[in-house]
Amino acid sequence: MSLPVFANRKCRLILAIALASMIPGAGMVFAADYAGEVNPFIGSTNGGNTYPGATLPFGMVAFSPEETPLPGRGYPIAAPGGYEWRANGIKGFSLTHLSGTGCTGASGDIPVMPVTMPVDTSPSADDSFTKYASWFNHDREQASPGFYKVALGNGVTVELSATLRSGIARFSWPKDKVNANLLFRTSDSEVGSSDAAVTVYPEKREVTGSVTSGNFCGYLSPDRRESYYTLHFIAKFDAPFTEGGAWHDLALMKGARAAQGGTTYGERGHPPGRKGSGAWISFDPAKTPVVEMRVGISYVSLANARANLSAEQRNGTTLESARDTAREIWNRRLGAIAIAGGRKDERTVFYTALYHALLEPNTYSDVNGEYRGFDTKVHKVAAPRRVQYANFSGWDVYRSQLQLLTWLNPELGSDIAQSLYNQAKQNNGVWDRWTHLTGATSVMNGDPSAAAVASIYAFGGRDFDVKGAYASLLKAATVANPLDLSRRGCPVQCVGERPGLDQWLKLHYMPVGAPGWGSAADTLEMTSADFALSQLAVALGDKANETLFLDRAGWWRNLFNPHATPEGGYIQPRNADGSWKTVDFNADDDDDYVEGSGAQYLWMVPYDPAGLFAALGGIDRARARLDHFFYNADGSLAVTKSGSAHAELDNEPSIASPWLYDFDGAPSKTQEVVRAAIKQIWKNAPDGISGNDDLGEMSSWLVWAALGMYPLYPGRSEFVLGSPLFEQAIVNRPGQRAIINAKGAAIDAPFIDSMSINGVASTKPWLPASFAMKGGTLEYVLARTPNKNWGAALQDAPPSFGPKQGRAQP
């Protein structure tokens, strides 16, 4: 049950306190204003790569600053989210962003910039984006969910808010300035554009235009620098203006009302400078010192952008009304998990992580249901689905973010699954692993789509064409597509759903030199994908393929060399002729792995830890190897920045590994390691996310970790357990809820002394799928010192699934 939202905060507080008295843990006070717990600046350094601007959950519009680049960066982008806390200049406020990406930029479309100086040279001539930028100080800046405000050094105060498909901005001009110009830098998307156009209509108080862009990670692959989307916009003003002029490349055309031309992507995959187009309009600050701009966007047409704006911002919509509505929407979403207890900073980190996990994927269909597909045709969302979503960092989010979204809202999960399937159908049957709007960017490795769809289904998102999706995924896993044989885009952006599939089917492992990024990492990603596909087969009663893909999930053994090093076996790169790539294997090496080392990838068999432990020589040896992985020689914890021989829990390849202690009779070490990662990696500060947030994946890990549970298995909904961070958490799902009470959490106790499920004592460090589906109450007693007996019996360990452990059961 979600807390109802009231505009009056006092009413919300009274309601929250009253509700707390009616539920277990009475007397605990829950946040009345969940959005007030969020700090959007967390992760806003070039580590987390988040942005602080105004947006709604899964919003199409994300209205946020574009900053000037830091010195020595070498390209015109401050950070992938457009914002870098250490920068001190703003060059515009753009309408679209992605949160936490690793590549240098994406989207950042239609930046607008208020200036109080004459426009006397082409803005495209300013390669460093400094002339028409403005400095600012953080003490004159604020952000909260759905709202952003900054007082610029040029005297203009900018306030931003957003609806789902539109934005609203207020520009307060200084009255003592003669010039009040607003630049529309239509061509200047973060990583450039191939075309752009803008037209000014003073008599209508409108500016319209478009930009054609794409190029995500294009600087990494010369053969992938391509456009794949066009964004259309309409901006309407509440005050009169005059046309100031327009520009194209270096040519300035004062008084012109239109311009056209893109920046190109240059020779290095970034805008080369001195190219592009835009226009500016002029206001009279003496007559209209405060101007509001309402802007709608669409990836289909200008008419749809206009319709989106009309539907979401009626006449009379003000920045205050948009801001207040946005906050109410965020309170409803964030209130799906109500927590009590903990320190103020811990609550802020938690709710900010939940906030970041709810930013993507993004709404892509318009209010009339239309959207442009991967086939460039206009499609319409078909009932019962409501929204087509875009922007899936599949390699990242299949691990835990999609599970969180679906657990909280199965209808959302169903929309996401259908969106993924729609993309694949429009993309000639290819489920791309990292899609940006209508772009199959092919970033990263493996095939995360099967795990994404299977996990959504397992967590209750079942109202989509699962049979059609399964048939498509099954074909992609068994019949090599011509793109799977291509090396285009390799290594980072290999085209095809399963690069090197022909060799996978022939050799039962991915050999060195096959199309892909890293053969050892590719092998492990493929086995996880095959395990997830086996679980979809279970759900649909396909016994033959359940067996086939469960067997294929065991092919990681074909790269396991038990004699790789004196200390024991590793997943080691192997040549197509069966020989090992090197005689002297170095587990610290990252060659043939992706964003990790051989030591870190050893543990990436999340569905079959028992099988991995057996290969390592048994439970005792496996536990000793885990200890070496997570602890330094002096006994201190090594959870981040401890070298490639140890875990790196600020990046995806390692994030499942702490939970493996649950399988070897030492769950207290899972509790210790996970709590240490929460404390060391996450904090209430701009650098509070030390690794890329990757469209909310890493933030979802923090949410799960703070709840004391994790969805380890691709395509299944059992949880493995850590320990709760807060005294109480209430997870509200449609029709049911999960209640987590943790006596002792207030004294910073990370260890489970005892636990019960729905009143029945349990010593099992895992929860069955029925808890995810039906909810229930968990009661913990936590302690400062480990109870090494709790969960230590191997018969209490979570299940493992693999050919030697028996067939998976539905």
N, C-alpha and C positions, 0 to 999 in steps of 0.2 A: 504494500500500500504506500503510494507516494504522498508526501505532505501536500495538501492543497496550497496554491500560491495566492497570496494576497498582495495588493500593491502596498499596503501599510505594513512596514516592517515590525511594528509593535504587535500587530495582530498575528503575524507569523511567529513571533517569539512566544506569545501566549499559547498559540496552538501547539507549538513544538513541545513546550513544557507540559501542557496538558496531555498530549499524546504519550510523552515519556512516562507519565504516571500510570498508563494503561498497559504497558508492555513490560516484559522481563527487564530487570535492571532499572526499575522505577527510581526516580531521583536523579538519574543522569540527564544532563541537558544536552540536547542535540542542537546543531546549528539551525537557526531559524532562516538564515540567509546564506545558503551554501555558496552562492557566487561570491559573497564577501570573504570567503576563506581562500579564494584563488588569487595567485600572484602570476599574471601572464608573463612577467619578465623572467621567471625561472626558465633556464635553458636558452636564454637569448644571446649567449656568446656563440662563437664559432666552434661549438662542441655539440650542444643540444640542437642548435640551428632552428629554434622555434621563433615565432614572431609574436608581438604583443598586441596587434591591432584588433579591430572589431569584427566579430563573426558570430554566427549561430552554430549550434551543433550540426555538423555535416553541411555547413553552408556553402552555397555556390560562390557567394561574395565573401571575401576576407579583406577588409579595408585596413591597410597597414602601411607604415612608412617604408620607403626605399632609401637606405642610407648611402652616403658616399663611401667608397672603398677605403679600407685601411691602407696605410702606406706600404708599398712594396708588394701589394697583392697581385698586380700584373693583369687584372681584368676588372671591368667596371661593376663589380658586385661586392657589396659589403659582406654578405653571407647568404647561404641558400634560402633562408627565409626573408631575405631583404634587409635584415636588421642585425646589427652587431653592437652589443652593449658598449664596447670600447670605442666605437666610432662616435663622432660628434657633429656630423653633418647629415642633413636630410635633403635629398634631391627630388622627392616626390612622394605621393601617397597613392598606391596602386590598389586595384580592386580584387586581385586574386593572389593567393599564396598557397604554398604547401608547407607543412610543419615538420621540421626535423630531417629533411632530406640530406643525403651525403654528397651528392653531386653539387656543382657550384651554384645552380639556380634552376628555377622553373616558374612558369607563369609570371607573376609580377606585372600583370597587364594593365595598360592605360594609366600610367602614373600622371597625376595632376599635381602641380606645384604653384602655390601662391608666392608672388614676388612683389617687392616694393621698389623696383628699379625699372628703368626702360629696357625693353627688349630691342637691342640694337645690333646684335650679332646672332647668327643661327645657333640655337641650343645644341645642334648636332656638331658644331665646331668645337665644343668644349669637351674634349676627350675624357677629362677627369671629372666631369659633372660638377665642377666647383662654382662656376660663375653664377649660375642660377639656383644654387643650393643655399641652404641656410644652416648656420650652426645652432645648437641647442644644448641645454643642460638637463640632466635627468631630474634635478630638483624642480623643474618646471614641466614635468611630464607625468602622466598618470594613465593607468590602464586597468580595466576590470572586464569580466566577460561581457561582450557586446558593446564596449565603449573604449575609446582612446582619445586622449587630449594632450596637446603639447603647445607651449608658447615658444614660437620660433624667434631666433635672434633678429630676424628682419622686422619684427614687430607684429606679425600675424599670429593669432591664436587659432589652431585647427582642432576641431572636434569631429569625431567620426563615430558612426554607429551603422548597423546593418540589419536587414531582414534576410530571408533565405536567399533571394535572388537579386537583391538590390542593396544599395548603400545610401547613406545620407551624410553629408559633410556640412559643417558650419565654418565659415571663414570670417573672423573678426579682424577687420583691417584697422591699422592705426590711423586716426584722423589727421595726424600731422604729416602724412605722406601724400605726395602728389600722385604717385603711381600705385595702382592696385591691379596687377595683372595676374591672370590664372593661366598657366601653361598646361596644355594637353600634349604630353609627350607620347603620342599614340604608338609610335614605332618601338618605344624603348622598353619592351618586355625584358625580364631579367637576363635572358640569354639571347636576346635579339629577336629579329623577325625577318620574314621574307617579303612581307607587304604590310602596308598600313594605310588607312585613309581617315580623314577627318573633315567635317563640314560644319560651319558655324551659321546659326540662324538667329541673329539678334532680334528680329521681329517676333519670333516665337519663344525667345529666351531658352533656346535649345542648342546643344552641341551633340552631333552624332558621329559615329565612325566605327572602325573595326581594326583589328590587328590579326595577322596570320603568323603563327609561331609554332613552336615545338622544341626540338633540339635538346631535350633533356639528356644530360650526360654526353651530348654530342662531341664535346671536346676530347672525349676518351676514344672515339672511333670515327675516323675521317669519313667512313662510309655510312654513318648514321646521323649526319648533320642535316636534318630534314624538318620541314614543317608538317604538322598533322592536325591543326585545329585553327579555326577562325572564331574570334570572340567579337560580338557586336555590342555596341553600347549606345545608350541615349542618356544625356544629362540635361535636366531641367532646373532652372533657377527661379528663385522667388524675387529677384531684383533685375532691373534692366541692365544691359551691358552693351558695349560696342565691340565690333570686331577689331582686334588689335593687329592681326596679321597671321601669316603662316610661314613655314619654312620647309625646304626639301634639300637634304644634304647641307651644303654650305650656303645655299641661296636663301636669303631672307626677303620675304614679300610682304611689306607692310600694307595693311588694309585688305589683304586677301582673305577669303572666307573658306578656302579649301586647300588641301595638300594631300599628296599620296607618295608612298615609298617606304620600304623597309630598311633595316640596318644591315642586312645580310648576316651571315654567321662567321664571316672572315675565314682566314686560313687556319685558325687554331680553335675554332668552335665557339668563339665569343665575338660579340660585335666589334668590328675593327675601329670604330670611331669615324667621325666625319661623314656619317651616313644616317639617314632616317628622316622622319617627317613629323610635323605636328602643327598646332595652331595655338594662339593665345587670344583671350578675351579680356576686356578692360572694364573696370568698375569705377564709380566715383565714390571714394571713401567718405567724402563730406556728406553725400546724400544717402548712401547705403553702406554704413560702416560694418554692418553684419549681413552676410549673404549665406543663404542655405542652398545647397545643390543636392538634388535627388537623382540618383543614377541607377538604371536597370541594365542588366546584361543578359545575353543569350549566346549559346554556341550554335544556334540554328539560323537566326535572322534578326534584322533590326526590328521588324514587326513584333517578333516574340519578345525582344528586349523591352519594347514599349509596353507590351501586354503584361510582362512580369512586373514592371514598375507600377503600372496602373493597378494591378491586383494587390500588390503588397504595400504600396504607399498611396493611400487615398489622399485626395485634396485635404490639406490641413495637417498632414503628418508633419510633426516637428522632430527635431533631433531628440528632445526630451522624451517624447512619446515612443520613438523607436528605441531609445536607450532603455526605458523602463520595461517595454515589452520584451526586449532581448534578455534583460535580467530575469524576468519571470520565466521565460523559456529555459534559460540556463538553470534556474533553481529547480525546475521540474526534472530536468535531466540529471543534474548532480544529486538531487535528493533520492535517486534510485538506490544510493548507498548512504545510509545515515550512520555516522560514527559518533561515539561519545568517548571522552577521555583523551589521553595523550597531551603532549605539549602543543602550544600554539603553532610553532614551526612544523611539527609533525602533521598537524591537521592541514596546514597550508600546503605542504608537500604532497599530501595524499590527494586533496581535492584538486590541486593543480595537475597532478598526474591523471586523475580521472577526466579533467577538462581537456587535457591534451589528447587523451585516448578517444575523445568524442569529436575531434575535429575532422577526421577523415574516416571513410571515403566521403567525397563531396557530392552533394546534389548536382545532377547534370541535366535532368529533364526540366522543361519549362512548365509554367502553370497549366498549360493546355496538354501536358503529357508528352510533347514532342522532344526529340533529341536527335542529334546527328550521330550515326553509327560509325563503326570502324570501316564500313564499306562506303563512307561519305554520303550515304542516303539518309533521308529523314525518316525516323521511326517514331512510334508512339507507344508509351507504356501501356501494356495490356492488363486488364483486371485479372486476378485480384491484386496484382502488384500495383504499387502507388508511385514509386520513384525509381528512375534509373540513376545509379550512382557511378562515379568515376574516381580515378586516382587510387590505385591499389598497389602498394609496395609489397607484393605477394611474398617475396623471400623473407620479409620481416614479419608481416602481420599474421601469417598462418600459424605462428608459434603460440600466441596468446591473446592478441588484440581482437581478432574476429570472434574468439570464444567469449570474451568479456562482453562485446557488443550484443551478441546473440543471447547470452545468458540474461542480460538485463532487458532485452527487447527482442523476442523471437521474430516478430513481424519485420523488424529492421534487418535481422539476419536473413530472412527469406528474400527481402528486396535485394540485399547484397548478393546472395547466391544467384538469383535470377539475372541480376545485372552482369555478373561474371559470365554466365552462360550466354546471355545476349551478345556480349562482346566476342566470345569465341565463335558463335554462329556467323557474325558479321566479318570475322577475321579468318574465313576459310577453315574453320574448325580448330584454329590454333588458340590455345589458352596462354596468352603471354604472361610472363612472370612478373612484370612491372609495367602497369599501364598508366599513362598520363593522358587524361581526357580521351581523345580518340587515337592516341599514339601507342602502338605496341613497341615500347622502348627496349624490351628484352634485357633490361639491366639485371645483373646478378646471375645466379646459376640454379640448376635443378629445375624441378617442376612443382611449385607450391600450390597449384590450383586444386589438385586432388585433395590435399590436406585441408585447404580452405573450405571447399564445399562439404567434405565429410565432417569437418568439425562444426560447421554451421548446422548441419543436419543433426549431429549428435547432441548439440546444445539446444535443440528445440526449434530451429528455423527450418520448417518442413513444408511451408506453403509456397513451393516453387516447383518447376518442372524437374524434379529430381531424376526421373527416369531418362529424360532427354539429356540432362547434364551427365549422368553416369555413362550413358552410351557414348557420348562424345569423348569423355575422359578415357574410357576403355579403349576406344579406337586410337586415341593419341598415344596410349601407353603400349600398344601392340603393333601398330603399323607406322613405320617411319615415313614422315612427311618429307618432301624434298627440302624444306627449310631445315629439317633436323640434320641433313647431310652437309649443309652449307657452313662455311666459315665466316660469312659476312658478320661484321660486328664483333667478332671474337677478339680478345677473351671476355671482356666485360659485358658486351651487348650481343651475344650470339643469338641470331634469329632462330626461330623454331621453338616449339614447346619443350622438346626433350633433345637437345643437341647431342649427336652421337648415338641416337637410339639404336641404330643398326648394330653398332659394336656392343652396346649394352645387351641386346638380345642374343648376340653371338657368343660373347665372352663371359657374360654374367658379372661383369664389372666394367667400370669406365677406365680404359687404358690411357697411359700417358700419350699425349699428342692427339687425342680425339677432339672434335669440336667441343668447346666448353671453356670454362675458366680454370678449374683445377681438378684434376682427375680424381683425387682422393675425396675432395669435398663433393664433387659431382656424384660420386658413388653413394655417399652417405645421404645426400639429399634425395637421390632417386629411390633409395630403399625406404625412406620415410614416406615418399609419395606413394610407393607401392603398398606400404602398410595401410595408409589411409584409404587407398582404393579398395583394399581387401575389406575394410570396414563398411564402405558403401555397398560392397557386394553382400555383406552380411545383412545390411538393412533391407536390401531388395531381394533377398532370398536366392542369390546367385551363388550356389555352393561351389560350382566348378571354379569360378574366378576368385572366390574367397580363398580357396586352397592355392590356386596359381599365384596370386599376388602375396599371400602370406609367405609362400616359399621364396618368392622374389625378394621380399623384405629381408630375408636372411642372407642375401648376396654380399652384404658387407664383409662376411667371413672370407670372401675371396681376395680381399685386400688386407686381411689381418695376418701379420707376420709375427708368430709367437717368439721369434728370435731376433726381432728388429734391433734391440739394444740389450745390453747386459742386465738392465733392470726389468726387462720384460717386453711383451708384444705391443705393437702399434698398428693402426691403419696406415699402410705404407703404399705409396704410388707404385704401380706395376705396369710394365710394358705389355704390349699386345701379345708378345710371344711367351708370356708367363713369367719372365724374369723380373726381379725387382729393379726399380729405376736406379738405385744406388746400393752399393755394398755397405757403406758406412752411413746408416740412416741417422739423421739428426732430428730429434723430435721438436726442437726449437725452431726448425725451419718452417717458413710459410709457403714454400714452393709446392705447387699442386694442392694447396688449400686456399680458401677464400676468407680473407679478413680474419685469419687465425693461423695457428701453428698445428703441427702434428700432435703436440701434447693436448691442445685444446679440442681438436676434433676427435680424439680417441673416445670421448664420452658421448658422442652424438648418435647414440642408438636409443632414443627415448622410449621406444615401445618394447624393448627387449633387454633391460638391464641385466636380468638373470643370465641371458645368453652371453652377453658381453663379459660378465663376471666369470662365467665358466671358462671362456676363452682366455681370460687373464690368469687362470690358474686357481680359481675358487674365491670364496667370499673374503677370506683373510687377506689374500694378496691384493684383491681389488680394493679393499678398504685401505690398505697401506698405500696403494697407488693414488687413491683419492686424497689421502692425507698429504702426500707429497705435492699434490696439485693445489690444494687449498691452504697449506700452511708453509711458512718459511722454516728454515732450519732452526731458528730460535723459538719456534712455536707460535709466532705471531701470524695472524691471518693474512692470506695473500688473495684478496678478492679483486683487486684492480691495481694497475700500474706496477706489477711485481715481476714483469718479464714474461716472455712467451712460454716458459716452462710451467707457468701458473695460470690460473683462471683469469679471464678478463670479463667481469660481469657488467661492463658498460657496453657490451656488444653481443649480438645474437648468438654466435657460435658457442658461447659458454653458458648462456642463461638457464639452460635446462640442467646443467651438471650439478648444482648444489643439492637438488632434490634426490639425487641417486643414493645418498646415504640412507634414505628410507628403505632401500632395497637390501642393504647389507647389515642390518641389525644395529645401526648407529644413527637413528633419526635425530638424536640430540645435536649431531654435527650439522645436519641440514638446518636445524633451528639456529644454531650459532652462526653458520656461514651466511645464511640469508639475512639475519638481523645485522650482521657486520656490513653486508653490502648496502642495506638500507641506510645505515648510519654514515658510511664512508662515501657513497657515490651520490646520494640524493640530499639536497639541502635547499633551504629557502633563500636563494641567491641567484643572480644571473648565470653563474656557472654551476648551477645546481643540478644539471644533467651533463655529465662529463663526456658522454658519447652521443652520437646522432640519435635523436628520438625516433626517427624513421616512421613518420606518420602515426605516431602514438604507440608503436610496439613496445618500446622500452618503458614508457609510462604505464602501459597495461601491466607489464611485469611488476612494477612497483605496487600497483593496486592489488594484484593477486598476492604479492608477498606480504603486504600489510594486513590482508585478510587472513593470512596463514595457510594459503592453499595455492595449488598451481595445476593447470590443465596440461599435464605432461605429454599425454598420448595424442599424436596426430589422428584425428578422426574418432576419438572417443571422449566421453565426458566424466570419467572418474577424476578425482582430485588426489594428488599426493600432498602431504601436509608439512608445513613449517609451524610457526606459532604466530598468533595474532598480535598486532602492534597495539591495538586499542582495546579498551575495556569492553566496549560493545560495538558491534556493527550489525546493522539490519539491512539486508539486501532484498529489495522489493522487485519481484517479477510479477507479470500479469497473473493474478489468481493465486499466488503463493509468495512466501518469503522465507529467507534463510536468516536465522538469528545466531550470532556468534558472541557469546559472553566469555570474557577472559579475566577471571579473578587473578589479580597479581600484576596485570599489565601496567598498572599505575606506578609500580616500583621499578619499571624498566627490567622486567624479568623475561628473558627470551626462551626459557626452557619449559617444556611441558612436563608437569608432575603427574597430572591425570587428565582424562577427558571422558566425556559422555556424549552420546548421540541420542537425542530425543529421550533423555533420561536413563539410557542404558550405558553402563561403563564400557569403554572400548580401549584396547591397547593397540589398535591398528593405525599406522601412520598414513592412512588413506581413506577416502570416502567413495562409496559406490556411485554409479551413475544416477541412481534414484535420488540422491541428495541434490544434484544439479537440476533434476527435472521436477522434484516434488517439494524441495526445501526441507526445513526442519530446524532443530535447535542444537547447537554445539555448546557444551559447557566445558571450559578449560580451567584448570588451576595451574598457574605458571609460577616458576621459581627462578631464582638467580643462579642456581647451580644445576647442572644436568642430572636428571633422573635417568641413568643409563639402562635401567631395566625396562622403562616404558618404550614399547615398540621394538624391543630388541629381539624378540622371538621371530625366527625366520618364517614361521608359518603365518605370522601377522603381516609380512611384507606385502606391498602392493603387487598385483599380478603383472607378469611379463608375458608378452605375446611373440611367439616365434615358432619355427618348425619343430624345435626340440621341446617346447613348453606346451605343446598341444594347440589345438585350433581355437581361435577367438570365438567367443560366444556372444550372441546378440544381447 
